[in-house]
Amino acid sequence: MGAKLQQKTVVVTGASSGIGRAAALEFARREANLVLAARRGELLETIAKECRALGAGCKIVVTDVSQRADCEHLIDMAGSVDVLVNNAGFAIFDAIESARPGDLTSMMQTNYFGTVWCTQAVLPQMLARGNGTIVNVASIAGIMGYARMGGYCATKFAVIGFSETLRDEVLSRGVRVAMVCPGTVETDFFEKAERGKMPGASRLIMAIKPEKVARAIANAAEDGRYRRILPLGASMFMRLKELLPRLAHILMRRVSAVMETKS
Ligand SMILES: NC(=O)c1ccc[n+]([C@@H]2O[C@H](COP(=O)([O-])OP(=O)(O)OC[C@H]3O[C@@H](n4cnc5c(N)ncnc54)[C@H](OP(=O)(O)O)[C@@H]3O)[C@@H](O)[C@H]2O)c1
């Protein structure tokens, strides 16, 4: 394990729900000082109280990460940041032929540009100090393209490309960039995203609890490891995708076709 998190200042975006909320509580248990960001201030305040009850210092900053100025304000309010977790994001699943332009752009503004704006806001201070860790919550949808999830996949492929590039630019200057790529996680995410639109075969991978992803995020903040993919089934399928991409897509299409005709 690398640097521990006691008294470190950790900024978590998308902390009002799901993975971000669970991550906030996990960091609080590890005795970090938290700065929680999202648009819904009332929810943030409730979660901040839960974090404080665990003994953590915690402030909230109402933030829309799609707005560059909001991201700059968030980092200004946070002060000296040891860890930035870029987690805010959402999906609207649809086939490319019918996807609404506004959905495609708003997903990119939040999932990708939100990550870029928060990173650009925090990077100067981390580079000046020669330390800091940025954890980007991507997805297995950023490693493999899935039917009817194209707009969302594009945002997560963008996050992964950005993260890999940034890591190579800053690692030798003391700043670590880590990625966490979950499969399906049981959160409010699917209120918008409609799980039923996911390819049948992708639904074979069991959904995991946000607390499991939260532990992976906190571990990434500690050790700065390049990438974590979870759960194991998703990790193994991503390995196949990266080694034999055509085979992985053939399997995905064939198994999905069988499952979708049955349902
Ligand atoms: N659930 C899954 O299966 C899954 C799988 C892989 C990756 N992920 C990724 O995990 C991350 C968290 O998702 P989740 O599953 O925890 O979903 P969730 O429960 O719906 O939480 C999404 C969070 O993002 C915040 N958010 C959305 N738009 C925002 C904006 N413009 N500015 C600031 N905050 C914003 C929401 O807060 P407000 O609405 O209060 O702003 C909320 O806190 C996302 O990046 C998602 O792509 C999820």
The ligand as a Tripos MOL2 file, in Angstrom:
@<TRIPOS>MOLECULE
LIG
   48    52     1     0     0
SMALL
NO_CHARGES

@<TRIPOS>ATOM
      1 N1        -23.9630    2.0990  -11.8010 N.am      1 LIG1
      2 C1        -23.2200    1.4590  -12.6710 C.2       1 LIG1
      3 O1        -23.5560    0.3500  -13.1320 O.2       1 LIG1
      4 C2        -21.9100    2.0610  -13.1270 C.ar      1 LIG1
      5 C3        -21.0090    1.2070  -13.7940 C.ar      1 LIG1
      6 C4        -19.7900    1.7240  -14.2100 C.ar      1 LIG1
      7 C5        -19.4920    3.0450  -13.9890 C.ar      1 LIG1
      8 N2        -20.3890    3.8560  -13.3630 N.ar      1 LIG1
      9 C6        -20.0250    5.2600  -13.1710 C.3       1 LIG1
     10 O2        -20.0110    5.5450  -11.7890 O.3       1 LIG1
     11 C7        -20.2280    6.9490  -11.5930 C.3       1 LIG1
     12 C8        -21.2810    7.1380  -10.5060 C.3       1 LIG1
     13 O3        -22.5020    6.5790  -10.9370 O.3       1 LIG1
     14 P1        -23.5330    5.8760   -9.9290 P.3       1 LIG1
     15 O4        -23.7530    4.4930  -10.4130 O.co2     1 LIG1
     16 O5        -23.1490    6.1050   -8.5410 O.co2     1 LIG1
     17 O6        -24.8660    6.6880  -10.3170 O.3       1 LIG1
     18 P2        -25.8350    7.6190   -9.4310 P.3       1 LIG1
     19 O7        -26.2200    6.9260   -8.1780 O.co2     1 LIG1
     20 O8        -26.8920    8.0760  -10.3760 O.co2     1 LIG1
     21 O9        -24.8880    8.8570   -9.0300 O.3       1 LIG1
     22 C9        -24.4420    9.7600   -9.9920 C.3       1 LIG1
     23 C10       -23.8110   10.9350   -9.2870 C.3       1 LIG1
     24 O10       -23.2870   11.8420  -10.2670 O.3       1 LIG1
     25 C11       -23.7450   13.1350   -9.9340 C.3       1 LIG1
     26 N3        -23.8610   13.9650  -11.1330 N.ar      1 LIG1
     27 C12       -24.5080   13.7080  -12.2810 C.ar      1 LIG1
     28 N4        -24.4100   14.7650  -13.1100 N.ar      1 LIG1
     29 C13       -23.6700   15.7020  -12.4580 C.ar      1 LIG1
     30 C14       -23.2380   17.0100  -12.7750 C.ar      1 LIG1
     31 N5        -23.5310   17.5870  -13.9550 N.pl3     1 LIG1
     32 N6        -22.4980   17.6850  -11.8650 N.ar      1 LIG1
     33 C15       -22.2030   17.1340  -10.6800 C.ar      1 LIG1
     34 N7        -22.5820   15.9080  -10.3160 N.ar      1 LIG1
     35 C16       -23.3210   15.2050  -11.1990 C.ar      1 LIG1
     36 C17       -25.0870   12.9260   -9.2500 C.3       1 LIG1
     37 O11       -25.3540   14.0210   -8.3820 O.3       1 LIG1
     38 P3        -26.4180   15.2100   -8.6380 P.3       1 LIG1
     39 O12       -27.5480   14.6310   -9.4420 O.co2     1 LIG1
     40 O13       -26.7920   15.6070   -7.2480 O.co2     1 LIG1
     41 O14       -25.6600   16.2660   -9.3580 O.co2     1 LIG1
     42 C18       -24.7990   11.6960   -8.4290 C.3       1 LIG1
     43 O15       -24.1800   12.0440   -7.2170 O.3       1 LIG1
     44 C19       -20.6230    7.5120  -12.9610 C.3       1 LIG1
     45 O16       -19.5090    8.1310  -13.5500 O.3       1 LIG1
     46 C20       -20.9950    6.2660  -13.7490 C.3       1 LIG1
     47 O17       -20.7950    6.4530  -15.1330 O.3       1 LIG1
     48 C21       -21.5930    3.3940  -12.9140 C.ar      1 LIG1
@<TRIPOS>BOND
     1     1     2 1
     2     2     3 2
     3     2     4 1
     4     4     5 ar
     5     4    48 ar
     6     5     6 ar
     7     6     7 ar
     8     7     8 ar
     9     8     9 1
    10     8    48 ar
    11     9    10 1
    12     9    46 1
    13    10    11 1
    14    11    12 1
    15    11    44 1
    16    12    13 1
    17    13    14 1
    18    14    15 2
    19    14    16 1
    20    14    17 1
    21    17    18 1
    22    18    19 2
    23    18    20 1
    24    18    21 1
    25    21    22 1
    26    22    23 1
    27    23    24 1
    28    23    42 1
    29    24    25 1
    30    25    26 1
    31    25    36 1
    32    26    27 ar
    33    26    35 ar
    34    27    28 ar
    35    28    29 ar
    36    29    30 ar
    37    29    35 ar
    38    30    31 1
    39    30    32 ar
    40    32    33 ar
    41    33    34 ar
    42    34    35 ar
    43    36    37 1
    44    36    42 1
    45    37    38 1
    46    38    39 2
    47    38    40 1
    48    38    41 1
    49    42    43 1
    50    44    45 1
    51    44    46 1
    52    46    47 1
@<TRIPOS>SUBSTRUCTURE
     1 LIG1         1 GROUP 0 **** ****
